[in-house]
Amino acid sequence: MSENKKVIISIDGGSRGNPGPAAFGVVFSDETGRIIKTYSESLGIATNNEAEYGGLIFALKKAKQIFGKENLKQYIFEIKSDSELLTRQLSHRYKINGEKIQPLFLEAWNLLIDFSAVNFTAVPREQNSAADRLVNEALDRNKQKTLANL
């Protein structure tokens, strides 16, 4: 029987103002650390936690597109985030109390049904620098667009 391949998905979300202009960054890597694909996107006005969940939801949907829903069970996914709140909520160690976070948690949870193995790991911000850089690039791009439209 062949061993499942590991995919590492580093996610980050951020908000300038909390709430304020928000974005997320997502980095797909193989187990050697080789980057497969990166994504970043502005979210409009949101909190840091909402942006973190936005990154997770995007990453789960994108994983289904990249690997194919029917092939997801051949992979072990490790989702790394510097959001202790997100990783602990999805590992059932923290309750989900915020009324804006509950529907995001449920959307993420429903997306996880198609995956056979997903582990959530909280990492220090320094170990999540690629995803963090993508967040800031998306926020800067959005700020430039806004300034250009004034």
N, C-alpha and C positions, 0 to 999 in steps of 0.2 A: 504494500500500500504506500503511495507516495505521500511525502510530508507536505503539509499545507505551506504555501508561500506567505511570508509576512509582508504587510504593507503598513508603513508608518504614515499617519496623517497628522501633521502639526497644524493646529488652528489657533488663531488669535482674533480677538475683537477689541475694538477700542472706541472711545467716545471723547471728543474734545469738549468738555463741559459737563458731562455726565448728569443729566442728558444733554446732548449736543450733537453736532455732526458726527456720524458714526460710520465705521467700516469694518470689514473682516479681511483676514488673509488666511490662505490655506495652502499647505505644501504637502504634496504626495511624494513619498520616498520609498525606495526598496530597503530591505534590511541592512544593506551595506551603507546606506546614507545617500545613495545616488538619487538626485531629484528626478522624479518622473514628470511632474507637472505642478505649476503654481497658479494660484488665482487670487484676485482681490476685487472687492466690490464695495462701493459706498452704499449705505443703508438709509440715508436721510437722518432724521433726528431719533436718537435712541440712547439708552444707557449702556455702560460697559458690559453689563451682564446680558442685556438683549443682543448686543453685537457679538458676544461670545457664542450665544446660542444660534445667531444668524450664521456664523461661520460653521458651526457643527452641522446644522441642517443642510447648508449648501454642500458641505463635504460629503455627507451621507448620500445625498441625491447624485452628486457627481461620481461617487464611487460606483453607484449602480450603473451610471452611463458608461464609465470607463471600462469596468470589468464585466458588465452584464449581470443583470439580476439573477439569472440562472447559474452564474459562475461564482457568486459571492461566497458560497460555502467552501470553496477551494482555498480561501484566504483567511489568514488571521490578521485582523486589523488592530493596530495600536493607535489610539487617538491621544496625542499629547497636547496639553494645554497648560498655560500658566494660570488658568482660572481654577483655583481650588474649589470654588463654589460649584462650577459646572461639573468637574470631574467627580466630586463627592455626591452631588445630586444624582448623577447618572450611575453611580456605584451604590446607590441607596444608603448612603451614610448621612446625608443631609436631607431634610424635608424641603419640599417645594412650596414656599409660602407666597411669594409675590404674585399678584393677580396677572401681571403681564408675562411673568416667567412660566406660569403653569401651562398655558397653551403652547408655548415654545417647547417645553419639556415633553408634552404629550406628542407633538409633531415629531420630535427627534425619536422618542420612544417607539412610535409607530413605524418610523423608517428603519429602526434597528431590527425589526422582526425578520427581515429578509437576510440578515447576516447571521452566520453561525458563531463566530468568535470575534468579539470586540472588547478590548481592554482599554480603560481610561486611565491615563497617567498624568498626574500633576507634575509639571517640571518648573524649575526656576525660570524667571523671565529671560535670563541670559542664555538658557538652552532652547529658547523659542524665538531666537532673533530673526530668523528668515521670515516667519509668519508675521512677527511684529513689524518688520520693515515693510512688508506688503500692506499692512494696515495703514501705516503712515504715508506710503506712496498713494494709496487710494484716497486718503483724506486730503493730501496735498493736491492731487489731480482735481478733486471735487471743489476745493477752495479756489483753484485757478479758474475753473469753469464758471464758478459763481462770480468771481471778480471780473471776468471777461464779459459777463452779461449785465454788468452795472452800467 
